[in-house]
């Protein structure tokens, strides 16, 4: 469909739709999905990347099963605010997958999301090996929770209409 702003997302979340969050990596796609009340982010298993068509099919199937009404994508912005190759790759992924679905996509500055997610997993006393399998979905949940919190802070009506 289109690329939207975070503030435009509530219009797509009526009727019990959820909001999905993604952390796009080179090897995996971290996925999280909100509850139907749009308050909490819940990590889902990562999608192991193969090639774009397979990645897109797996992702779109998951979004359909989770009743997603919109998707927030972590945008890996550099600490100085500039966009490097990873941000450009994320934008290209969204441009390509947006042609395949009616779902709106919105970018969210994901600076330090993986660091914060890893810190949380360490505090949970999770082993390094287990953290490696969970980090991308934990980062996606961190990104999505940031979006949900932002929508609530803005006073947006994000309950089902």
C-alpha positions in Angstrom: 0.0 0.0 0.0 1.9 3.0 1.2 4.4 4.4 3.6 2.7 6.3 6.4 3.7 8.3 9.4 3.3 6.8 12.9 0.5 9.3 13.6 -1.5 7.9 10.6 -1.4 4.3 11.8 -4.5 4.4 14.1 -6.8 4.8 11.1 -5.7 1.3 10.0 -6.2 -0.4 13.3 -10.0 -0.7 13.6 -11.9 -3.9 14.0 -9.5 -5.7 16.3 -6.5 -5.3 14.0 -3.0 -5.6 15.6 0.1 -3.5 14.9 3.3 -5.4 13.9 6.8 -4.3 14.4 9.9 -5.4 12.4 13.6 -5.3 13.0 15.2 -6.0 9.6 18.6 -7.7 9.8 20.8 -9.2 7.1 20.2 -12.8 8.3 16.8 -12.6 10.1 13.7 -10.4 10.4 12.7 -9.9 14.0 9.0 -9.7 14.4 6.7 -8.5 17.2 2.9 -8.1 17.3 0.7 -6.0 19.6 -2.2 -7.3 21.5 -5.6 -6.4 20.2 -5.8 -3.6 22.8 -2.7 -2.0 21.2 -0.9 -1.7 24.5 1.8 -4.4 24.6 4.3 -5.7 22.1 4.8 -9.5 22.0 7.9 -11.0 20.2 7.3 -13.7 17.6 9.8 -16.1 16.2 12.3 -14.6 13.7 12.0 -15.1 10.0 15.3 -16.5 8.7 16.1 -14.6 5.5 16.6 -16.4 2.2 15.7 -14.3 -0.7 13.3 -11.4 -1.0 10.3 -13.4 -2.5 10.6 -16.1 0.2 11.0 -13.5 3.0 8.1 -11.5 1.8 5.8 -14.5 1.5 6.7 -15.7 5.0 6.2 -12.2 6.4 2.9 -11.5 4.7 1.6 -14.9 5.8 2.5 -14.1 9.4 1.0 -10.6 9.2 -2.2 -12.1 7.9 -2.4 -14.8 10.6 -1.7 -12.1 13.3 -4.5 -9.9 11.9 -2.1 -7.0 11.4 -3.6 -3.7 10.2 -0.3 -1.9 9.9 3.5 -2.4 10.3 6.1 -0.3 12.0 9.6 -0.9 10.7 12.7 -0.1 12.6 14.9 2.3 10.7 18.6 2.0 11.6 19.6 5.6 11.7 23.2 6.5 12.6 23.8 8.2 15.9 24.3 11.5 14.1 20.9 11.2 12.5 22.2 10.3 9.1 21.1 7.3 7.1 23.6 4.7 6.0 23.5 1.6 3.9 21.3 -0.4 6.4 18.7 2.4 6.5 18.7 2.4 2.7 18.3 -1.4 2.6 15.3 -1.1 5.0 13.7 1.6 2.9 14.2 -0.6 -0.2 12.7 -3.7 1.5 9.6 -1.6 2.4 9.3 -0.2 -1.1 9.3 -3.7 -2.5 7.0 -5.4 -0.1 4.5 -2.4 -0.1 3.8 -3.4 -3.7 2.6 -6.8 -2.5 0.1 -5.7 0.2 -2.5 -3.1 1.2 -0.9 -2.8 4.6 0.5 0.6 5.5 4.1 0.8 6.7 5.7 3.4 8.9 9.3 3.9 9.9 10.5 4.2 13.5 14.0 5.4 14.6 15.5 2.2 16.1 18.7 3.7 17.4 20.0 1.6 20.3 17.0 -0.8 20.2 19.2 -3.9 19.8 21.4 -2.7 22.6 18.4 -2.1 24.9 16.9 -5.5 23.9 20.2 -7.3 24.6 20.5 -5.6 28.0 17.0 -6.8 28.9 17.8 -10.3 27.9 21.1 -10.2 29.9 19.1 -9.0 32.9 16.8 -12.0 32.4 20.0 -14.1 32.9 19.6 -15.6 29.4 22.6 -17.4 28.0 24.6 -16.0 25.1 23.5 -18.8 22.8 19.8 -18.3 23.7 20.1 -14.5 23.4 21.4 -15.0 19.8 18.2 -16.7 18.8 15.9 -14.1 20.6 17.7 -10.8 20.0 16.0 -9.7 16.7 12.5 -10.4 17.9 13.3 -8.7 21.2 14.5 -5.7 19.3 11.3 -5.8 17.2 9.3 -5.8 20.4 11.3 -2.9 21.7 10.6 -1.0 18.5 6.9 -1.8 18.5 6.5 -0.9 22.2 8.1 2.5 21.4 5.5 3.1 18.7 2.6 2.0 20.9 3.9 4.3 23.7 4.2 7.2 21.3 0.7 6.7 20.0 -0.6 6.7 23.6 1.5 9.7 24.5 0.0 11.6 21.5 -3.4 10.9 22.8 -4.3 9.1 19.6 -7.4 7.1 19.7 -6.1 3.6 18.9 -8.8 1.5 20.3 -10.9 -0.3 17.8 -13.5 2.0 16.2 
